[in-house]
């Protein structure tokens, strides 16, 4: 499904989960910055050969990864809402069995070899990114989440995490709830919306990231 069609579905449904809150009223109000979060201990210790934005197919293998398919997309913005180009967006997450790509996580015999586990995408002038991945699943001690890293030329690497709106485990997740300001905490929680008529319960999710940077001229 194309990115423009996905955005139209969200707008028509009134489910713009990545809608940005204003820090103060007025034309020149700035957007709330996305809170940073730990990259965690399981950023891949060896990146896969296949590093594209489709995490469900590894190389030319014919078998798709297990789990619920999610079309994940959004924009990388500055605090004034300007799109940021040339942003390298990376994501990594557990497979449907709750195991990361990292070599020291979990029972390696149970890891789904058809799940890429990591992907990257570089934004164009519109600041948009998109991935095809899995709806994240919980593992001991954590609510379902997807790790994000954004790197802009000449800027330090920014890391955060994306969570599922309505997920009951969010209330007990220590990493998420370390963000004391509820407005900022809500910036990381977005709807994962079922796509009507899609096969195998496919979903879409919009996660916009707002950074405290000055766009390149």
Backbone as ProteinMPNN parsed JSONL, in Angstrom:
{"seq_chain_A": "XXXXXXXXXXXXXXXXXXXXXXXXXXXXXXXXXXXXXXXXXXXXXXXXXXXXXXXXXXXXXXXXXXXXXXXXXXXXXXXXXXXXXXXXXXXXXXXXXXXXXXXXXXXXXXXXXXXXXXXXXXXXXXXXXXXXXXXXXXXXXXXXXXXXXXXXXXXXXXXXXXXXXXXXXXXXXXXXXXXXXXXXXXXXXXXXXXXXXXXXXXXXXXXXXXXXXXXXX", "coords_chain_A": {"N_chain_A": [[0.845, -1.186, 0.0], [0.566, 2.237, -0.852], [2.208, 5.124, 0.548], [0.749, 7.539, 0.492], [-1.884, 6.618, 0.286], [-2.154, 5.288, 2.715], [-1.965, 7.461, 4.505], [-4.305, 8.845, 3.81], [-6.267, 7.018, 4.619], [-5.919, 7.09, 7.415], [-6.56, 9.79, 7.952], [-9.219, 9.941, 7.115], [-10.334, 8.211, 8.921], [-10.014, 9.564, 11.2], [-7.869, 9.095, 12.852], [-5.28, 10.051, 13.404], [-2.663, 9.147, 14.76], [-0.085, 10.076, 15.147], [-0.416, 12.758, 15.528], [0.631, 16.038, 16.305], [1.257, 17.748, 19.331], [0.84, 21.135, 20.428], [3.133, 23.241, 22.058], [2.522, 25.744, 23.031], [-0.106, 28.201, 22.531], [-0.892, 29.858, 19.386], [0.345, 31.233, 16.268], [3.085, 30.877, 15.961], [3.712, 28.835, 17.625], [5.641, 26.17, 19.027], [6.242, 22.711, 18.315], [5.803, 19.927, 20.528], [8.71, 18.364, 21.638], [9.958, 15.146, 20.745], [10.468, 12.789, 23.256], [13.639, 11.535, 24.285], [14.804, 8.136, 24.486], [16.367, 5.231, 25.926], [18.596, 3.312, 23.842], [18.65, 0.727, 24.542], [19.907, -2.588, 25.419], [20.122, -4.157, 23.173], [20.601, -3.266, 20.528], [21.501, -4.25, 17.269], [24.372, -6.325, 17.39], [25.717, -7.158, 15.246], [25.113, -5.972, 12.173], [22.544, -6.891, 9.85], [22.997, -8.292, 6.528], [21.006, -7.573, 4.774], [19.519, -4.575, 4.885], [17.307, -3.029, 4.361], [14.096, -1.243, 4.177], [12.069, -3.052, 4.473], [11.252, -5.29, 6.701], [10.237, -7.8, 6.736], [10.937, -9.614, 4.829], [13.796, -11.365, 4.134], [16.544, -10.729, 2.265], [16.44, -12.53, -0.742], [14.75, -14.488, 0.078], [11.86, -16.61, 0.04], [9.974, -16.822, 2.082], [7.855, -15.174, 4.359], [8.234, -13.264, 7.392], [6.934, -14.365, 10.582], [3.954, -13.156, 12.244], [1.962, -10.134, 12.882], [1.479, -7.966, 10.24], [2.711, -4.659, 9.852], [2.387, -1.478, 8.484], [4.491, 0.984, 8.929], [5.0, 4.372, 9.409], [5.944, 7.869, 9.014], [7.02, 11.25, 9.837], [10.087, 13.064, 10.063], [10.758, 15.843, 11.908], [11.505, 19.338, 12.643], [11.226, 21.537, 15.536], [9.514, 23.525, 14.68], [7.947, 22.328, 12.878], [9.048, 21.88, 10.402], [10.057, 19.736, 7.778], [12.718, 17.342, 7.935], [15.346, 16.619, 5.95], [17.51, 14.02, 4.631], [17.78, 12.492, 6.91], [18.847, 9.73, 8.644], [16.973, 7.048, 9.416], [16.625, 4.511, 11.689], [15.313, 1.36, 12.677], [14.718, -1.182, 15.138], [13.684, -4.279, 16.562], [12.012, -6.89, 18.496], [11.32, -10.227, 17.25], [8.365, -12.185, 16.343], [8.481, -14.038, 18.342], [9.532, -12.748, 20.459], [12.284, -12.164, 20.447], [15.364, -10.537, 19.944], [17.493, -9.492, 17.183], [20.101, -9.385, 18.071], [22.999, -11.179, 19.085], [23.208, -12.149, 21.697], [20.74, -12.327, 22.839], [18.037, -14.056, 24.194], [16.694, -17.352, 23.295], [18.381, -18.609, 20.74], [17.642, -20.578, 18.983], [14.955, -20.296, 18.754], [14.515, -17.971, 17.408], [13.037, -16.179, 14.713], [14.129, -16.794, 11.58], [13.352, -15.536, 9.322], [12.743, -12.957, 9.85], [13.945, -9.768, 9.547], [14.716, -7.979, 11.559], [16.001, -5.522, 11.839], [16.094, -2.333, 10.269], [16.573, 0.351, 7.85], [16.159, 3.746, 6.69], [16.441, 6.541, 4.618], [15.485, 9.886, 4.784], [13.843, 12.013, 2.368], [13.358, 15.306, 0.957], [10.88, 15.803, 2.051], [10.922, 14.783, 4.571], [9.867, 12.312, 5.216], [9.465, 8.878, 6.264], [9.24, 5.311, 5.912], [8.352, 1.963, 6.841], [7.999, -1.575, 6.43], [6.978, -3.794, 8.736], [6.669, -5.701, 11.803], [3.867, -5.854, 14.058], [4.797, -5.027, 17.257], [5.67, -7.304, 19.939], [5.261, -8.226, 23.422], [7.927, -8.82, 25.814], [9.56, -10.393, 28.634], [9.288, -8.072, 31.226], [8.942, -5.817, 29.613], [6.746, -3.674, 27.793], [5.188, -4.004, 24.525], [7.191, -2.608, 21.941], [8.941, -0.501, 19.581], [12.197, 0.197, 18.669], [13.795, 3.254, 17.806], [16.208, 5.091, 15.962], [17.576, 8.181, 15.014], [19.607, 9.876, 12.824], [21.065, 12.826, 11.89], [22.958, 14.699, 9.473], [25.918, 15.901, 10.872], [24.84, 15.992, 13.415], [24.258, 14.674, 16.75], [23.423, 11.239, 17.361], [20.032, 10.371, 17.801], [17.887, 8.623, 19.974], [14.891, 6.744, 20.559], [11.7, 5.297, 21.531], [8.806, 3.572, 20.294], [5.431, 3.023, 21.16], [2.381, 1.052, 21.641], [-0.84, 2.324, 21.443], [-3.371, 1.805, 23.877], [-2.394, -0.573, 24.803], [-2.213, -2.685, 27.523], [0.051, -3.29, 29.034], [1.595, -1.049, 28.953], [1.223, 0.526, 31.198], [2.769, -0.575, 33.173], [5.337, -0.464, 32.295], [8.584, 0.277, 32.933], [10.493, 1.801, 31.556], [9.028, 3.384, 29.767], [7.4, 4.775, 31.606], [9.22, 6.219, 33.013], [9.285, 8.663, 31.919], [8.018, 11.426, 33.164], [6.279, 13.547, 32.58], [3.061, 13.567, 31.402], [2.2, 14.513, 28.897], [4.47, 14.416, 27.293], [5.026, 11.702, 27.478], [2.858, 10.654, 26.09], [3.58, 11.291, 23.519], [4.979, 9.169, 22.563], [3.268, 7.089, 22.201], [1.162, 5.478, 20.044], [-1.676, 4.846, 17.852], [-2.136, 1.568, 16.523], [-3.551, 0.661, 13.742], [-6.054, -1.407, 12.439], [-6.291, -2.428, 9.031], [-8.966, -2.232, 6.976], [-10.239, -5.035, 5.318], [-7.742, -6.01, 4.676], [-5.321, -8.611, 4.242], [-4.607, -11.106, 6.698], [-4.912, -9.462, 8.932], [-3.563, -6.976, 8.663], [-1.949, -3.921, 9.728], [-1.691, -0.305, 10.293], [0.501, 2.325, 11.292], [1.347, 5.506, 12.529], [4.109, 7.392, 13.323], [5.479, 10.222, 14.243], [8.474, 12.104, 14.577], [9.884, 14.617, 16.461], [12.495, 16.824, 16.528], [15.019, 18.679, 18.283], [16.493, 20.565, 16.502], [18.185, 22.602, 14.052], [17.098, 23.092, 10.812], [18.979, 22.261, 7.873], [20.155, 24.754, 5.602]], "CA_chain_A": [[0.0, 0.0, 0.0], [1.348, 3.448, -0.935], [2.197, 5.993, 1.73], [-0.349, 8.516, 0.399], [-3.142, 5.92, 0.588], [-2.173, 5.047, 4.164], [-2.282, 8.715, 5.185], [-5.722, 9.139, 3.567], [-7.064, 6.146, 5.494], [-5.862, 7.611, 8.772], [-7.276, 11.049, 8.042], [-10.647, 9.667, 7.008], [-10.769, 7.53, 10.147], [-9.815, 10.443, 12.352], [-6.979, 8.371, 13.755], [-3.911, 10.523, 13.202], [-2.008, 8.859, 16.024], [1.12, 10.847, 15.299], [-0.731, 14.183, 15.574], [1.584, 16.701, 17.182], [0.725, 18.714, 20.278], [1.528, 22.411, 20.468], [3.615, 23.586, 23.384], [1.84, 26.969, 23.418], [-0.983, 28.619, 21.463], [-0.415, 30.922, 18.524], [0.855, 30.825, 14.969], [4.486, 30.512, 16.029], [3.921, 27.836, 18.672], [6.507, 25.071, 18.646], [5.753, 21.376, 18.607], [6.468, 19.216, 21.62], [9.799, 17.506, 21.189], [9.872, 13.723, 21.062], [11.43, 12.463, 24.317], [14.642, 10.506, 24.008], [14.815, 6.945, 25.329], [17.545, 4.392, 25.777], [18.6, 2.354, 22.738], [18.565, -0.628, 25.091], [21.128, -3.388, 25.279], [20.064, -5.109, 22.063], [20.883, -2.795, 19.17], [22.241, -5.393, 16.7], [25.83, -6.329, 17.518], [26.184, -7.332, 13.873], [24.006, -5.589, 11.309], [22.278, -7.885, 8.803], [23.369, -7.897, 5.166], [19.819, -6.903, 4.249], [19.233, -3.479, 5.809], [16.324, -2.15, 3.739], [12.974, -0.851, 5.034], [11.103, -4.154, 4.561], [11.834, -6.22, 7.667], [9.508, -9.069, 6.707], [11.564, -10.497, 3.846], [15.259, -11.301, 4.23], [17.158, -10.985, 0.971], [15.521, -13.055, -1.752], [14.043, -15.636, 0.631], [10.441, -16.54, -0.315], [9.106, -16.944, 3.247], [7.701, -13.955, 5.132], [8.323, -13.411, 8.844], [5.7, -14.596, 11.326], [3.457, -12.027, 13.005], [1.012, -9.203, 12.261], [2.172, -6.991, 9.401], [2.428, -3.246, 10.123], [2.979, -0.428, 7.664], [4.896, 1.994, 9.901], [5.471, 5.527, 8.658], [5.877, 9.131, 9.73], [7.911, 12.311, 9.396], [11.101, 13.606, 10.958], [10.483, 17.271, 11.871], [12.059, 20.169, 13.697], [10.2, 21.998, 16.469], [8.571, 24.387, 13.967], [7.186, 21.515, 11.939], [9.735, 21.759, 9.116], [10.587, 18.387, 7.552], [14.172, 17.224, 7.958], [15.822, 15.696, 4.923], [18.78, 13.31, 4.848], [17.805, 11.877, 8.236], [18.919, 8.274, 8.618], [16.048, 6.483, 10.396], [16.853, 3.082, 11.919], [14.442, 0.712, 13.65], [15.009, -2.568, 15.477], [12.663, -4.806, 17.47], [11.97, -8.345, 18.606], [10.466, -10.946, 16.303], [7.092, -12.625, 16.905], [8.769, -14.871, 19.506], [10.095, -11.902, 21.508], [13.736, -12.28, 20.438], [16.07, -9.564, 19.107], [18.533, -9.965, 16.278], [21.352, -9.403, 18.832], [23.441, -12.565, 19.27], [23.155, -12.587, 23.088], [19.381, -12.218, 23.371], [17.069, -15.137, 24.085], [17.003, -18.672, 22.76], [18.618, -18.379, 19.315], [16.941, -21.601, 18.198], [13.561, -19.891, 18.585], [14.408, -16.741, 16.633], [12.502, -16.341, 13.366], [15.188, -16.414, 10.637], [12.751, -14.774, 8.224], [12.532, -11.575, 10.274], [15.201, -9.029, 9.406], [15.05, -7.481, 12.891], [16.599, -4.183, 11.761], [15.961, -1.702, 8.954], [16.944, 1.759, 7.797], [15.523, 4.519, 5.623], [16.903, 7.928, 4.622], [14.399, 10.763, 4.363], [14.042, 12.999, 1.312], [13.069, 16.675, 1.378], [9.621, 15.852, 2.796], [11.148, 14.258, 5.909], [9.059, 11.114, 5.475], [10.051, 7.539, 6.256], [8.259, 4.219, 6.015], [8.854, 0.605, 6.992], [7.071, -2.698, 6.587], [7.539, -4.554, 9.835], [5.692, -6.457, 12.587], [3.344, -5.3, 15.303], [5.707, -5.548, 18.29], [5.102, -8.156, 20.979], [5.972, -8.032, 24.699], [8.838, -9.829, 26.349], [9.578, -10.179, 30.09], [9.681, -6.779, 31.747], [8.72, -4.713, 28.697], [5.582, -3.586, 26.912], [5.592, -4.011, 23.118], [7.763, -1.335, 21.492], [9.889, -0.506, 18.47], [13.292, 1.145, 18.874], [14.12, 4.169, 16.707], [17.358, 5.986, 16.02], [17.586, 9.152, 13.918], [20.892, 10.562, 12.729], [21.145, 13.884, 10.89], [24.349, 15.107, 9.227], [26.478, 16.856, 11.816], [24.097, 15.985, 14.675], [24.383, 13.418, 17.487], [22.37, 10.231, 17.147], [18.896, 10.474, 18.722], [17.178, 7.347, 20.09], [13.634, 6.742, 21.292], [10.935, 4.067, 21.341], [7.405, 3.748, 19.915], [4.57, 2.085, 21.882], [1.046, 0.839, 21.084], [-1.939, 2.885, 22.234], [-4.333, 0.82, 24.356], [-1.693, -1.759, 25.32], [-2.316, -2.645, 28.987], [1.375, -3.38, 29.643], [2.229, 0.276, 29.002], [1.106, 1.083, 32.541], [3.782, -1.17, 34.05], [6.638, -0.424, 31.643], [9.412, 1.23, 33.665], [11.18, 2.697, 30.631], [8.036, 4.358, 29.31], [6.897, 5.6, 32.704], [10.271, 7.107, 33.5], [8.907, 9.989, 31.404], [7.023, 11.854, 34.147], [5.303, 14.447, 31.978], [2.159, 12.739, 30.596], [2.13, 15.006, 27.516], [5.623, 13.872, 26.583], [4.856, 10.249, 27.404], [1.882, 10.381, 25.028], [4.209, 11.458, 22.215], [5.572, 7.899, 22.153], [2.219, 6.063, 22.163], [0.364, 5.744, 18.85], [-2.571, 3.749, 17.459], [-1.848, 0.6, 15.47], [-4.924, 0.625, 13.239], [-6.31, -2.455, 11.444], [-6.678, -1.997, 7.69], [-10.172, -2.968, 6.56], [-10.113, -5.878, 4.14], [-6.369, -6.463, 4.44], [-5.054, -9.996, 4.602], [-3.888, -11.446, 7.94], [-5.024, -8.425, 9.947], [-2.538, -5.943, 8.494], [-2.209, -2.677, 10.449], [-0.868, 0.847, 9.96], [0.835, 3.149, 12.453], [2.066, 6.734, 12.208], [4.936, 7.86, 14.439], [6.278, 11.374, 13.855], [9.538, 12.406, 15.525], [10.211, 16.041, 16.456], [13.844, 16.967, 17.076], [15.469, 20.03, 18.604], [17.605, 20.861, 15.585], [17.959, 23.629, 13.051], [17.231, 22.455, 9.491], [20.036, 22.767, 7.005], [19.661, 25.697, 4.599]], "C_chain_A": [[0.882, 1.239, 0.0], [1.188, 4.308, 0.297], [1.041, 6.971, 1.69], [-1.683, 7.87, 0.711], [-3.27, 5.654, 2.075], [-2.566, 6.312, 4.899], [-3.751, 9.072, 5.006], [-6.608, 8.288, 4.458], [-7.083, 6.67, 6.921], [-6.669, 8.885, 8.929], [-8.78, 10.824, 7.998], [-11.183, 9.027, 8.276], [-10.649, 8.409, 11.374], [-8.86, 9.857, 13.356], [-5.535, 8.774, 13.528], [-3.104, 10.369, 14.464], [-0.733, 9.65, 16.231], [0.855, 12.337, 15.36], [0.096, 14.863, 16.641], [0.901, 17.73, 18.053], [1.517, 20.001, 20.226], [1.926, 22.736, 21.89], [2.958, 24.852, 23.9], [0.993, 27.437, 22.263], [-0.332, 29.684, 20.598], [0.219, 30.378, 17.263], [2.276, 30.285, 15.062], [4.769, 29.495, 17.142], [4.805, 26.708, 18.15], [5.87, 23.741, 19.041], [6.488, 20.806, 19.816], [7.545, 18.31, 21.053], [9.526, 16.056, 21.57], [10.889, 13.403, 22.156], [12.399, 11.362, 23.885], [14.46, 9.329, 24.964], [16.051, 6.112, 25.01], [17.458, 3.526, 24.516], [18.497, 0.911, 23.218], [19.844, -1.412, 24.839], [21.189, -4.195, 23.984], [19.995, -4.476, 20.676], [21.767, -3.869, 18.533], [23.749, -5.276, 16.861], [26.498, -6.649, 16.193], [25.01, -7.041, 12.957], [23.801, -6.638, 10.217], [22.758, -7.379, 7.446], [22.226, -7.133, 4.513], [19.399, -5.841, 5.268], [18.165, -2.541, 5.252], [15.154, -1.891, 4.678], [11.844, -1.871, 5.043], [11.712, -5.231, 5.441], [11.229, -7.611, 7.597], [10.078, -10.078, 5.72], [13.078, -10.304, 3.942], [15.85, -11.678, 2.88], [16.138, -11.441, -0.051], [14.784, -14.301, -1.256], [12.541, -15.527, 0.35], [9.496, -16.497, 0.88], [9.077, -15.655, 4.044], [7.812, -14.26, 6.618], [6.956, -13.659, 9.454], [5.273, -13.321, 12.043], [2.517, -11.145, 12.209], [1.782, -8.117, 11.519], [1.727, -5.577, 9.758], [3.147, -2.39, 9.084], [3.233, 0.747, 8.609], [5.507, 3.172, 9.149], [5.378, 6.782, 9.511], [6.797, 10.152, 9.105], [8.924, 12.641, 10.484], [11.028, 15.124, 10.806], [11.339, 18.017, 12.882], [10.91, 20.74, 14.518], [9.196, 22.956, 15.842], [7.745, 23.624, 12.945], [7.807, 21.401, 10.563], [10.27, 20.339, 8.943], [12.107, 18.408, 7.463], [14.61, 16.169, 6.95], [17.163, 15.08, 5.322], [18.91, 12.788, 6.268], [17.849, 10.357, 8.056], [18.061, 7.736, 9.755], [16.321, 4.983, 10.489], [15.791, 2.566, 12.888], [14.975, -0.69, 13.933], [14.024, -3.014, 16.547], [12.755, -6.325, 17.541], [11.11, -8.946, 17.501], [9.186, -11.399, 17.01], [7.27, -13.528, 18.118], [9.427, -14.074, 20.639], [11.605, -11.908, 21.575], [14.344, -11.264, 19.467], [17.058, -10.252, 18.18], [19.869, -10.143, 17.015], [21.726, -10.848, 19.234], [23.328, -13.062, 20.702], [21.756, -12.481, 23.684], [18.584, -13.479, 23.122], [17.623, -16.444, 23.546], [17.148, -18.543, 21.25], [17.913, -19.394, 18.445], [15.493, -21.205, 17.929], [13.402, -18.618, 17.739], [13.942, -17.029, 15.214], [13.558, -15.889, 12.352], [14.665, -15.589, 9.471], [12.436, -13.331, 8.607], [13.866, -10.853, 10.286], [15.667, -8.43, 10.732], [15.556, -6.062, 12.963], [16.364, -3.645, 10.359], [16.358, -0.25, 9.027], [16.312, 2.424, 6.572], [16.052, 5.94, 5.731], [15.817, 8.83, 4.053], [14.828, 11.667, 3.213], [13.638, 14.371, 1.846], [11.778, 16.796, 2.165], [9.749, 15.292, 4.205], [10.438, 12.958, 6.217], [9.903, 9.843, 5.449], [8.924, 6.524, 6.244], [8.983, 2.878, 6.112], [7.697, -0.376, 6.89], [7.692, -3.597, 7.628], [6.422, -5.311, 10.543], [5.113, -5.592, 13.695], [4.2, -5.874, 16.429], [4.965, -6.359, 19.348], [5.868, -7.904, 22.28], [7.026, -9.106, 24.919], [9.022, -9.505, 27.821], [10.121, -8.814, 30.497], [9.401, -5.592, 30.854], [7.388, -4.833, 27.973], [6.064, -3.657, 25.461], [6.102, -2.637, 22.681], [8.671, -1.581, 20.304], [10.942, 0.555, 18.765], [13.523, 1.977, 17.611], [15.437, 4.869, 16.999], [17.291, 6.896, 14.805], [18.922, 9.881, 13.96], [20.848, 11.551, 11.574], [22.602, 14.27, 10.678], [24.8, 16.168, 10.228], [25.792, 16.91, 13.166], [24.344, 14.675, 15.413], [23.188, 12.504, 17.21], [21.302, 10.367, 18.23], [18.193, 9.13, 18.761], [15.921, 7.507, 20.924], [12.934, 5.418, 21.036], [9.475, 4.411, 21.06], [6.568, 2.644, 20.551], [3.156, 2.068, 21.28], [-0.015, 1.448, 21.998], [-2.932, 1.785, 22.613], [-3.697, -0.449, 24.881], [-1.631, -1.682, 26.847], [-0.945, -2.682, 29.659], [2.113, -2.038, 29.678], [2.264, 0.824, 30.426], [2.195, 0.577, 33.482], [5.187, -1.088, 33.467], [7.497, 0.669, 32.278], [10.112, 2.225, 32.749], [10.228, 3.782, 30.143], [7.635, 5.307, 30.435], [7.972, 6.392, 33.434], [10.077, 8.523, 32.968], [7.758, 10.483, 32.27], [5.93, 12.737, 33.567], [4.372, 13.646, 31.07], [2.04, 13.206, 29.149], [3.289, 14.448, 26.692], [5.518, 12.352, 26.433], [3.917, 9.867, 26.263], [2.481, 10.541, 23.641], [4.768, 10.138, 21.676], [4.541, 6.793, 21.951], [1.269, 6.383, 21.018], [-0.561, 4.569, 18.539], [-1.938, 2.853, 16.392], [-3.211, 0.185, 14.926], [-5.098, -0.498, 12.222], [-6.761, -1.852, 10.117], [-7.839, -2.859, 7.228], [-9.901, -3.755, 5.283], [-8.721, -6.398, 3.864], [-6.199, -7.908, 4.896], [-4.316, -10.099, 5.93], [-3.842, -10.287, 8.93], [-3.975, -7.344, 9.868], [-2.94, -4.638, 9.185], [-1.324, -1.556, 9.913], [-0.635, 1.653, 11.228], [1.664, 4.336, 11.994], [2.797, 7.229, 13.45], [5.845, 8.973, 13.933], [7.289, 11.687, 14.959], [9.943, 13.867, 15.363], [11.518, 16.239, 17.208], [14.191, 18.435, 17.315], [16.719, 20.35, 17.791], [17.196, 22.003, 14.676], [18.128, 23.007, 11.681], [18.337, 23.081, 8.672], [19.437, 23.689, 5.955], [19.923, 25.177, 3.204]], "O_chain_A": [[1.847, 1.305, 0.762], [0.179, 4.24, 1.0], [0.408, 7.224, 2.716], [-2.537, 8.497, 1.337], [-4.356, 5.776, 2.642], [-3.396, 6.272, 5.807], [-4.385, 9.552, 5.945], [-7.598, 8.782, 4.999], [-8.132, 6.696, 7.565], [-7.383, 9.053, 9.918], [-9.529, 11.442, 8.754], [-12.327, 9.257, 8.668], [-11.119, 8.054, 12.455], [-8.998, 10.075, 14.56], [-4.655, 7.915, 13.468], [-2.875, 11.347, 15.176], [-0.33, 9.878, 17.372], [1.794, 13.126, 15.256], [0.252, 14.343, 17.746], [0.065, 18.499, 17.578], [2.728, 19.978, 20.007], [1.148, 22.531, 22.822], [2.845, 25.021, 25.114], [1.305, 27.123, 21.114], [0.638, 30.329, 20.998], [0.587, 29.205, 17.195], [2.641, 29.356, 14.342], [5.916, 29.315, 17.551], [4.728, 26.337, 16.979], [5.071, 23.665, 19.973], [7.637, 21.155, 20.089], [7.308, 17.575, 20.095], [8.926, 15.785, 22.61], [12.069, 13.717, 21.997], [12.023, 10.4, 23.216], [14.022, 9.5, 26.102], [16.684, 6.273, 23.967], [16.377, 3.059, 24.158], [18.288, -0.009, 22.427], [20.744, -0.953, 24.135], [22.196, -4.85, 23.716], [19.415, -5.05, 19.754], [22.694, -4.356, 19.18], [24.338, -4.253, 16.511], [27.7, -6.439, 16.029], [24.021, -7.774, 12.958], [24.768, -7.211, 9.715], [22.906, -6.174, 7.245], [22.45, -6.164, 3.787], [18.975, -6.168, 6.376], [18.12, -1.371, 5.633], [15.203, -2.274, 5.847], [10.766, -1.589, 5.566], [12.574, -5.992, 5.002], [11.659, -8.51, 8.32], [9.741, -11.261, 5.771], [13.568, -9.18, 3.839], [15.682, -12.803, 2.408], [15.091, -10.815, -0.214], [14.258, -15.077, -2.054], [11.999, -14.424, 0.421], [8.322, -16.166, 0.714], [10.123, -15.097, 4.373], [7.523, -15.374, 7.055], [5.938, -13.22, 8.917], [6.113, -12.499, 12.411], [2.294, -11.367, 11.019], [2.629, -7.435, 12.096], [0.539, -5.315, 9.944], [4.342, -2.551, 8.837], [2.295, 1.421, 9.035], [6.423, 2.993, 8.347], [4.802, 6.762, 10.599], [7.295, 9.963, 7.995], [8.642, 12.509, 11.675], [11.215, 15.645, 9.706], [11.837, 17.435, 13.846], [9.746, 20.46, 14.232], [8.128, 23.181, 16.412], [6.935, 24.212, 12.228], [7.174, 20.883, 9.642], [10.874, 19.794, 9.866], [12.702, 19.369, 6.977], [14.289, 14.987, 7.081], [17.847, 15.561, 6.225], [20.021, 12.653, 6.78], [16.988, 9.777, 7.394], [18.381, 7.942, 10.926], [16.256, 4.27, 9.487], [15.414, 3.272, 13.823], [15.604, -1.308, 13.074], [13.579, -2.199, 17.356], [13.468, -6.962, 16.765], [10.282, -8.264, 16.897], [8.955, -11.028, 18.16], [6.311, -13.765, 18.852], [9.829, -14.645, 21.653], [12.17, -11.682, 22.645], [13.905, -11.142, 18.323], [17.409, -11.418, 18.359], [20.684, -10.974, 16.613], [20.874, -11.624, 19.664], [23.349, -14.272, 20.928], [21.599, -12.538, 24.904], [18.46, -13.928, 21.983], [18.828, -16.619, 23.367], [16.15, -18.384, 20.547], [17.612, -19.11, 17.285], [14.872, -21.709, 16.993], [12.283, -18.235, 17.396], [14.384, -17.99, 14.585], [13.852, -14.696, 12.279], [15.446, -15.009, 8.717], [11.921, -12.568, 7.79], [14.806, -11.278, 10.957], [16.867, -8.376, 11.003], [15.545, -5.453, 14.032], [16.423, -4.389, 9.38], [16.472, 0.324, 10.11], [15.982, 1.776, 5.578], [16.107, 6.493, 6.83], [15.291, 8.572, 2.97], [15.995, 12.038, 3.09], [13.584, 14.572, 3.059], [11.583, 17.781, 2.878], [8.781, 15.32, 4.965], [10.408, 12.536, 7.373], [10.898, 9.741, 4.731], [7.777, 6.859, 6.539], [10.061, 2.684, 5.55], [6.558, -0.047, 7.222], [8.797, -4.107, 7.441], [5.359, -5.541, 9.967], [5.788, -4.701, 14.21], [4.317, -7.094, 16.544], [3.785, -6.127, 19.615], [7.0, -7.421, 22.246], [7.007, -10.16, 24.284], [8.659, -8.402, 28.232], [11.248, -8.448, 30.163], [9.598, -4.453, 31.279], [6.957, -5.922, 27.592], [7.237, -3.395, 25.195], [5.501, -1.617, 23.02], [9.11, -2.702, 20.05], [10.601, 1.695, 19.08], [13.453, 1.465, 16.494], [15.737, 5.198, 18.147], [16.988, 6.448, 13.7], [19.318, 10.428, 14.989], [20.623, 11.171, 10.425], [23.403, 14.18, 11.608], [24.146, 17.196, 10.404], [26.111, 17.771, 13.986], [24.614, 13.657, 14.774], [22.096, 12.959, 16.87], [21.614, 10.466, 19.416], [17.924, 8.543, 17.713], [15.88, 8.295, 21.869], [13.494, 4.523, 20.404], [8.97, 5.427, 21.537], [6.936, 1.471, 20.495], [2.787, 2.957, 20.512], [-0.079, 1.126, 23.184], [-3.289, 0.944, 21.787], [-4.409, -1.33, 25.364], [-1.07, -0.738, 27.403], [-0.796, -2.15, 30.759], [3.135, -1.906, 30.351], [3.214, 1.503, 30.814], [2.508, 1.23, 34.478], [6.135, -1.588, 34.074], [7.175, 1.853, 32.173], [10.305, 3.379, 33.13], [10.583, 4.96, 30.112], [7.544, 6.516, 30.224], [7.675, 7.146, 34.361], [10.643, 9.474, 33.507], [6.633, 10.006, 32.126], [4.783, 12.683, 34.011], [4.827, 13.095, 30.068], [1.804, 12.389, 28.26], [3.111, 14.056, 25.539], [5.874, 11.791, 25.396], [4.147, 8.883, 25.56], [1.953, 9.987, 22.677], [5.004, 10.006, 20.475], [4.899, 5.678, 21.572], [0.636, 7.439, 21.015], [-0.273, 3.432, 18.913], [-1.283, 3.34, 15.471], [-3.942, -0.559, 15.58], [-4.364, -0.544, 11.235], [-7.522, -0.885, 10.089], [-7.706, -4.077, 7.104], [-9.4, -3.213, 4.298], [-8.526, -7.156, 2.913], [-6.863, -8.358, 5.829], [-3.483, -9.248, 6.242], [-2.873, -10.133, 9.674], [-3.533, -6.837, 10.899], [-4.12, -4.288, 9.226], [-0.355, -1.792, 9.192], [-1.473, 1.663, 12.13], [2.57, 4.195, 11.172], [2.187, 7.458, 14.494], [6.854, 8.711, 13.277], [6.983, 11.546, 16.143], [10.301, 14.303, 14.269], [11.637, 15.871, 18.376], [13.699, 19.32, 16.614], [17.833, 20.4, 18.311], [16.015, 22.328, 14.549], [19.185, 22.446, 11.392], [18.598, 24.28, 8.766], [18.334, 23.441, 5.467], [19.576, 25.837, 2.224]]}, "name": "protein", "num_of_chains": 1, "seq": "XXXXXXXXXXXXXXXXXXXXXXXXXXXXXXXXXXXXXXXXXXXXXXXXXXXXXXXXXXXXXXXXXXXXXXXXXXXXXXXXXXXXXXXXXXXXXXXXXXXXXXXXXXXXXXXXXXXXXXXXXXXXXXXXXXXXXXXXXXXXXXXXXXXXXXXXXXXXXXXXXXXXXXXXXXXXXXXXXXXXXXXXXXXXXXXXXXXXXXXXXXXXXXXXXXXXXXXXX"}
